[in-house]
Amino acid sequence: MPKRVKATEAPNVSAITCPELLGQLIKAKRTGMKLKLRDCAALCGVGVNTLSRLERGNPNTTLAAAFSVLQGLGIQLTVKSDTSTEEWV
């Protein structure tokens, strides 16, 4: 009998501030959709190792791969402007 995909919880944060949190979000979405790693990788057009590295928060994964996975899973990346009025130095 094949292994079942066990859903994991999404990180309880208001902003994704590091690769690890992005990985947790991606894994939570994938497992919530009951997708195995290899099936999700195929759906997103990336390799299994690439998806696994993303889910583990490996910072050396390409931005292109991250966007492919986000798009494949229906996760929209939104940019929120900092309300600070200080100029960059």
N, C-alpha and C positions, 0 to 999 in steps of 0.2 A: 504494500500500500504506500503511495507517495506521501512525502511529508507535507503537512499543511503549513501554510504561511501564518505565523502568529503576528497579529497586529501589535505595533509598538506605538507608544504615545509621542505626539509631537512635542517639541520643547515648549514650555510655558513661558514664553518671552514676548515682548512687544516688538523686538527688532532682532534680526539675524546679524550678529556682530563678529562672527568668526567662522572658519570652515567647519568646525565641529558642530555648531548649531545648524548650519545649512545641511550637513550630512544627516543629522537627526531628523530634520524636517523632511528630507527626501526619503529616508527610510520609513518614516511614519506614513507618508503618503503611499509609498509602494506597498507596504504591508497592509495598509487600510484597504487598498484595492485588491488584496489577496494575490499579488503578483510575485512570482519567484524572481530571484535576482536575474537569472538568464533570460526570462521572458520580458522583464522590464528593460533590460539592456537592449534586447532586440527591438522592442517597441520604440525606444528612444534613439536607436541608431548609434549606440556606443558599445564598447566591449564590456564583458562581465567584470574584468579587472578594473576598468575605469569606473564603472558604477560602484563597485565595492570600495574603491579608494575614496570616491566622493562621499559615500555613506559613513566612512570612518573619519572623515574630516581631513583627509590628506591635502595639505595646501599646495602640493605640486601638480594637481590635476588641472587641466587647461580650462580656461574660461569658456571656450567653445563647447567643451564636453558638458560643463555645468549647465549652460544654456540649453543644450540639446535635451538633457534630462529634465530640466524644469519645464520646457515646452512639452515634452512627451508625456509628462505627468499632469499637465494642466495647471502648473504653479506659475502664477504671474509675479514677476519681480517689480516692485514699486519703489521709486526713489522718493524719499521725504527730505525736503530741504531743512537744513539746520536754521533755526530762527536767530542764531547769533548774528550780531551786526559787526563783530570784530573783523578787521581785514586780515587776510593771510599774510604772514611775514615771510 
